């Protein structure tokens, strides 16, 4: 997968593994997203699947994100309130945007009932590479096509918040294509979308020569050379920041110290034999961590930060500071770990690397965690317009760790003010449950 590495057997549930099998195309071919919206039973998934097959006939690789499948896995636990529906759509949109960013093709089929959420997805993906398809099947036709009788159950009040019955659907005003499924079969509708993609210049016409063989392009897109280049740029960036002092007031800020104290309180009450801290900075939290762990290995990408941490000392326990990128570190070879700490790291990993790289890292950390091992994440939200600081996006990354097998043990929001700006920190404590370990061992 990402970085030419595969997920370890038994470490990933089928839903996130399917999402991670996303193909990227390189060369001069542009990635794009086709987004199908419409009422339940309108025919979105059927047309999307046919379109996917037609696009593959052009020599392109396609990822299909179906709303029902995403709800089962990536958005498991969400309900059907407007807020939860929007969160689900934005999660799908984020994954779609990542695929397009890597020149891949993604076809999404989701009810996506609200205009605002659809508009936000269009902005996330990019206007030039987003195609909104409205499958305009009337509600009465959807009811007739419903083999499970869900519409009838909704009308009897047995199912609540059912789109089109007691929950609204806002027809798009900005659809690129409107499909009338009453007058054309599904394959004809799919071919109409295919023709639109060709006219828009997103897809060559059938039979046209392709730019590059796909079998050669995937390793080039996610290969070692690209990861090493990203790593060198990241190291140079953070090294420059640390050379100019404490870039985010990590040592002196009352907000940071209070946040660290809260993290420690959540972890306290238990002694850890071996702990891995990712993104230790100048070692402020590392020294606190050493008070509850016998051995700590603390990593940071910036050598200057690690040098400062070493100079300050490691606290009460045995601490080893390493100047290295977590993407170049093999946690499994040094494990098993009783505790892994990701403090503010997801933001920077998400900024530097693809969604798939972070998912791969989550699976590696799960595999490296010992029986009953814990993983602590603390991610600050707010304080700016940067999309990676949005709470829903932080939660999307959080859910990756649930989908590779961790169980959420404790979660809380810590709020505070820093430099006159209000922040909130999502603190999540996961555990690798023994039952989940034994269940995955047989697969």
C-alpha positions in Angstrom: 0.0 0.0 0.0 1.3 3.4 0.9 5.1 3.5 0.8 5.1 0.1 -0.9 4.2 -1.5 2.5 1.2 -3.8 3.2 -1.0 -3.8 6.2 0.0 -6.6 8.6 -2.4 -9.6 8.6 -5.2 -9.3 11.1 -4.5 -5.7 11.9 -7.2 -4.0 9.7 -10.9 -4.4 9.5 -12.3 -4.9 6.0 -13.8 -1.4 5.6 -10.7 0.6 6.2 -8.6 -2.0 4.3 -10.9 -1.5 1.3 -10.5 2.3 1.5 -6.7 1.9 1.7 -6.6 -0.1 -1.5 -7.0 3.2 -3.4 -5.1 3.3 -6.7 -3.3 6.4 -7.9 -2.6 7.3 -11.5 0.3 9.4 -12.6 1.6 10.9 -15.8 -0.5 13.6 -17.3 -3.8 12.1 -16.3 -5.8 14.1 -13.8 -7.7 12.7 -10.8 -11.4 13.5 -10.4 -14.4 12.7 -8.3 -17.9 11.8 -9.5 -20.4 12.3 -6.7 -23.9 10.7 -7.0 -26.6 12.2 -4.8 -30.3 11.3 -4.6 -33.0 9.8 -2.5 -32.7 6.3 -0.9 -33.4 3.8 -3.6 -32.9 6.3 -6.5 -30.3 4.0 -8.2 -27.1 5.8 -7.2 -25.0 2.7 -6.3 -26.1 0.8 -9.4 -25.2 3.6 -11.8 -21.9 4.2 -9.9 -20.9 0.6 -10.2 -21.6 0.5 -13.9 -19.7 3.8 -14.4 -16.7 2.4 -12.5 -16.5 -0.6 -14.9 -16.7 1.7 -17.9 -14.0 3.9 -16.6 -11.7 0.9 -16.0 -12.2 0.0 -19.6 -10.3 3.2 -20.4 -7.3 1.8 -18.5 -7.8 3.9 -15.4 -8.1 2.5 -11.8 -11.2 3.5 -9.8 -12.2 3.6 -6.1 -15.9 3.3 -5.3 -17.0 4.8 -2.0 -20.6 3.7 -1.3 -22.5 5.5 1.4 -23.7 2.3 3.1 -20.2 0.7 3.2 -18.7 3.9 4.6 -21.3 4.1 7.4 -20.6 0.5 8.3 -16.9 1.1 8.8 -15.3 4.6 8.5 -18.4 6.3 10.0 -19.5 3.5 12.4 -21.3 4.9 15.4 -22.8 8.0 13.7 -26.5 8.5 13.8 -28.9 10.3 11.4 -29.1 13.7 12.9 -28.2 16.6 10.5 -24.8 17.0 12.3 -24.0 13.2 12.0 -25.1 13.1 8.4 -22.9 16.1 7.6 -20.0 14.5 9.4 -20.4 11.3 7.4 -20.5 13.2 4.1 -17.4 15.3 5.0 -15.5 12.1 5.9 -16.3 10.6 2.5 -15.4 14.0 0.9 -12.1 14.1 2.7 -11.1 10.6 1.5 -12.3 11.5 -2.0 -10.2 14.7 -1.9 -7.1 12.7 -0.9 -7.6 10.2 -3.8 -8.0 13.1 -6.3 -5.0 14.8 -4.8 -2.9 11.8 -5.8 -4.4 11.8 -9.3 -6.7 8.9 -8.6 -10.4 8.5 -9.7 -13.1 8.1 -7.1 -16.8 7.5 -7.5 -19.0 8.3 -4.5 -22.6 7.2 -4.1 -24.2 8.7 -1.0 -27.6 10.3 -0.3 -25.9 13.5 0.9 -29.2 15.2 1.5 -27.9 18.7 2.4 -26.7 21.4 -0.1 -24.2 22.9 2.3 -22.3 19.7 3.0 -22.2 18.9 -0.8 -20.8 22.3 -1.5 -18.1 21.8 1.1 -17.1 18.6 -0.5 -16.9 20.3 -3.9 -14.5 22.8 -2.4 -12.5 20.1 -0.7 -12.0 18.2 -3.9 -11.7 21.2 -6.2 -14.1 22.7 -8.7 -12.3 21.5 -11.8 -12.2 17.9 -10.8 -15.6 17.4 -9.1 -18.7 16.3 -11.0 -22.0 16.3 -9.1 -24.6 13.9 -10.5 -28.2 14.2 -9.3 -30.1 10.9 -9.6 -33.6 12.5 -9.7 -35.8 9.5 -9.1 -39.2 10.5 -7.6 -39.9 9.3 -4.0 -42.9 7.2 -5.2 -40.6 5.3 -7.6 -38.0 4.8 -4.9 -40.7 3.2 -2.7 -41.8 0.8 -5.4 -38.1 -0.3 -5.9 -37.6 -0.9 -2.2 -37.4 -4.7 -1.7 -36.8 -4.3 2.1 -39.9 -2.2 2.6 -37.9 0.5 4.5 -40.0 3.3 3.0 -43.2 1.7 4.2 -41.7 1.1 7.6 -40.7 4.8 7.8 -44.2 5.9 6.9 -45.5 3.7 9.7 -43.1 5.4 12.1 -41.0 2.3 12.7 -37.9 4.0 11.2 -37.1 7.5 12.2 -35.1 10.2 10.3 -35.6 8.5 6.9 -34.6 10.8 4.1 -37.6 11.7 1.9 -40.2 10.7 4.4 -39.6 12.5 7.7 -36.2 13.9 7.0 -35.5 16.5 4.3 -33.7 16.0 1.0 -32.5 19.2 -0.7 -32.2 18.7 -4.4 -29.0 20.2 -5.8 -29.1 23.5 -7.6 -25.6 23.1 -9.0 -25.7 19.6 -10.4 -23.4 19.0 -13.4 -25.7 16.2 -14.6 -29.3 15.3 -13.8 -30.3 11.7 -14.5 -33.9 10.7 -15.2 -33.9 7.0 -14.3 -37.5 6.6 -15.5 -36.7 7.1 -19.2 -33.3 5.5 -19.4 -31.8 2.2 -18.1 -28.9 2.4 -15.6 -26.2 1.6 -18.2 -27.4 4.4 -20.5 -27.2 6.8 -17.5 -23.7 5.6 -16.7 -22.6 6.1 -20.4 -24.1 9.7 -20.3 -21.8 10.5 -17.3 -18.9 8.9 -19.1 -19.5 11.1 -22.1 -19.6 14.2 -19.9 -16.2 13.2 -18.3 -14.7 12.9 -21.8 -16.2 16.3 -22.9 -14.8 17.9 -19.7 -11.4 16.5 -20.5 -11.2 14.4 -17.4 -11.2 11.1 -19.3 -9.9 10.2 -22.7 -12.4 8.6 -25.2 -12.3 4.8 -25.4 -9.4 3.6 -27.4 -7.2 6.6 -27.0 -3.6 5.9 -26.0 -2.8 6.2 -22.4 0.1 8.3 -21.0 1.8 5.6 -18.9 1.3 2.0 -17.8 -0.5 1.9 -14.5 1.5 -1.0 -13.2 4.6 1.3 -13.3 2.9 4.4 -12.0 1.7 3.2 -8.6 5.1 2.5 -7.0 6.4 5.8 -8.4 3.5 7.7 -6.7 3.8 6.1 -3.3 7.4 4.8 -3.4 10.3 5.2 -1.1 11.8 8.1 -3.1 8.7 10.3 -2.6 8.5 9.5 1.1 12.2 10.3 1.6 11.8 13.6 -0.2 8.8 14.5 2.0 10.8 13.5 5.1 13.8 15.6 4.2 11.6 18.7 3.6 9.7 18.1 6.9 12.9 17.7 8.8 14.3 21.0 7.3 11.1 22.8 8.2 10.9 21.7 11.8 14.7 22.0 12.4 14.5 25.6 11.3 11.7 26.3 13.7 13.4 24.8 16.7 16.7 26.6 15.9 14.8 29.9 16.5 13.6 28.9 19.9 10.4 27.3 21.3 8.2 27.7 18.2 4.8 27.1 19.8 5.5 28.0 23.5 5.6 24.3 24.3 7.8 24.8 27.3 6.5 28.0 28.8 2.7 28.2 27.9 0.3 27.6 30.8 -2.1 26.1 28.3 0.4 23.5 27.1 1.4 22.6 30.7 -2.2 22.2 31.8 -2.9 20.0 28.7 0.1 17.8 29.6 -1.1 17.5 33.2 -4.6 16.4 31.9 -3.0 13.8 29.6 -0.9 12.5 32.5 -4.0 12.3 34.8 -5.8 10.2 32.2 -2.8 7.8 32.0 -2.1 7.7 35.7 -3.1 4.9 38.0 -1.1 2.4 36.0 2.6 1.6 35.5 3.9 1.1 32.0 7.0 -1.0 31.3 7.8 0.4 27.9 6.4 3.6 26.3 6.9 5.1 22.8 6.4 8.9 22.4 6.1 10.2 18.8 6.9 13.9 18.4 8.5 14.6 21.7 9.8 18.1 20.9 12.0 19.4 23.6 10.9 16.6 26.0 8.5 18.5 28.3 5.9 15.7 28.3 8.6 13.0 28.0 9.9 14.0 31.4 6.4 13.6 32.9 5.9 10.3 31.1 9.1 9.0 32.6 7.4 9.2 36.0 4.9 6.5 35.1 7.0 4.3 32.6 10.1 2.3 33.3 11.5 2.9 29.8 10.6 5.6 27.3 11.7 5.9 23.7 11.0 9.4 22.5 11.2 10.4 18.8 11.2 13.8 17.0 12.1 14.7 13.5 14.1 17.8 14.4 17.6 17.1 15.7 17.7 20.4 17.6 14.6 19.6 19.5 16.0 16.2 20.5 19.3 17.8 21.5 17.4 20.2 23.8 15.4 17.3 25.3 18.6 15.3 26.0 20.2 18.4 27.6 17.2 18.8 29.9 17.3 15.2 31.0 14.8 12.4 30.9 13.2 12.6 34.3 12.8 9.6 36.6 12.8 6.7 34.2 15.2 5.4 31.5 14.7 7.6 28.4 16.2 7.2 25.0 15.8 10.2 22.6 16.0 9.6 18.9 16.1 12.1 16.1 14.2 10.3 13.5 11.0 10.5 11.4 8.3 8.1 12.6 7.7 7.1 9.0 11.2 5.7 8.9 11.0 4.0 12.3 9.9 0.4 12.7 7.8 0.2 15.9 7.2 -3.5 15.6 10.9 -4.4 15.6 11.3 -2.5 19.0 8.0 -3.6 20.5 5.8 -4.7 22.0 4.8 -1.3 23.6 2.7 -0.9 26.7 2.0 2.7 25.7 2.2 4.8 22.6 1.8 8.6 22.8 0.9 10.7 19.7 0.7 14.2 21.1 -0.2 16.8 18.4 1.3 14.4 15.9 -1.7 13.7 13.7 -2.0 17.3 12.6 1.6 17.3 11.3 1.4 13.8 9.8 -1.8 14.8 8.0 -0.2 18.0 6.7 2.9 16.2 5.4 1.6 12.8 4.3 -1.4 11.3 2.6 -4.4 9.9 4.4 -3.3 6.4 3.4 0.2 6.9 4.9 -1.4 7.8 8.3 -3.7 4.8 8.1 -0.7 2.6 7.4 1.1 4.0 10.5 -2.0 3.4 12.6 -2.0 -0.3 11.6 1.8 -0.5 12.3 1.3 0.9 15.8 -1.6 -1.5 16.5 0.6 -4.4 15.5 3.4 -3.1 17.7 1.2 -2.6 20.7 1.4 -5.3 23.4 -1.5 -7.3 24.8 -3.7 -4.7 26.5 -1.4 -1.9 25.3 -2.7 1.7 25.2 -2.4 4.5 22.7 -2.9 8.2 23.7 -3.7 10.9 21.2 -4.1 14.6 22.0 -4.9 16.9 19.1 -5.6 20.6 19.3 -8.5 22.0 17.4 -9.4 25.6 16.6 -7.3 28.7 16.6 -7.3 29.2 12.8 -8.8 28.5 9.4 -6.5 25.6 8.6 -8.7 22.7 7.6 -6.5 20.2 9.5 -7.6 21.9 12.7 -11.3 21.3 12.2 -12.7 19.0 14.9 -14.5 16.7 12.4 -11.2 16.2 10.6 -9.3 15.3 13.7 -12.1 12.8 14.5 -11.7 11.3 11.0 -8.1 10.6 11.8 -9.1 9.3 15.3 -11.4 6.8 13.6 -8.6 5.3 11.6 -7.2 3.9 14.9 -10.6 2.4 15.7 -10.8 0.8 12.3 -7.5 -0.9 12.6 -8.6 -2.6 15.9 -8.1 -0.3 18.8 -10.9 0.2 21.3 -11.7 3.7 22.6 -11.3 3.6 26.4 -11.6 7.3 27.4 -12.2 10.5 25.4 -12.6 14.0 26.6 -12.3 17.6 25.3 -9.8 19.9 27.2 -10.4 23.6 26.6 -8.1 26.5 27.2 -6.7 29.8 26.0 -3.2 30.4 24.5 -2.0 33.9 23.4 -5.5 35.2 23.6 -6.9 32.5 21.3 -9.4 29.8 22.4 -8.4 26.2 21.8 -9.9 22.8 22.5 -7.9 19.5 22.6 -9.5 16.1 21.8 -7.8 13.6 24.1 -8.4 10.0 23.1 -7.1 6.9 25.0 -7.3 3.6 23.1 -6.6 0.1 24.2 -5.7 -3.1 22.4 -8.2 -5.4 24.0 -7.1 -9.0 24.5 -10.4 -10.2 23.0 -9.6 -8.3 19.7 -6.1 -9.8 19.7 -7.3 -13.4 19.9 -10.0 -12.7 17.3 -7.5 -11.3 14.8 -5.0 -14.1 15.4 -7.0 -16.6 13.5 -7.5 -14.6 10.4 
